[in-house]
Amino acid sequence: MQQGPHVQPRQAKAWRPPHQGPAARHPSNKQLVAPAT
């Protein structure tokens, strides 16, 4: 699944974590993400 040596599994989580998706950008969901982080 790696696109190349520069793409590592842990790097994939760094640029797009599941809990910091588009929903995290919403102010309404920001309060839900705050305690989670």
C-alpha positions as CSV (number, residue, x, y, z in Angstrom):
1,M,0.0,0.0,0.0
2,Q,3.0,2.2,0.2
3,Q,3.5,4.6,-2.7
4,G,7.2,4.7,-2.1
5,P,10.0,4.8,0.5
6,H,9.0,8.4,1.4
7,V,5.5,7.2,2.3
8,Q,5.6,5.5,5.7
9,P,2.6,4.0,7.6
10,R,3.0,6.4,10.5
11,Q,3.5,9.4,8.2
12,A,0.1,8.6,6.6
13,K,-1.4,9.1,10.0
14,A,0.5,12.3,10.5
15,W,-0.9,14.1,7.4
16,R,-4.4,12.7,7.8
17,P,-5.5,11.3,11.1
18,P,-9.0,9.9,11.3
19,H,-10.1,12.1,14.2
20,Q,-8.7,15.3,12.6
21,G,-10.7,15.0,9.4
22,P,-13.1,17.6,7.8
23,A,-15.4,17.2,10.9
24,A,-12.6,18.5,13.1
25,R,-12.6,21.7,11.2
26,H,-16.2,22.5,12.2
27,P,-16.5,24.6,15.4
28,S,-19.3,22.4,16.6
29,N,-17.1,19.4,16.5
30,K,-14.1,21.2,17.8
31,Q,-15.4,20.9,21.3
32,L,-15.7,17.1,20.8
33,V,-12.1,16.9,19.5
34,A,-10.7,19.0,22.4
35,P,-11.2,16.4,25.1
36,A,-10.3,13.6,22.7
37,T,-6.9,15.2,22.1
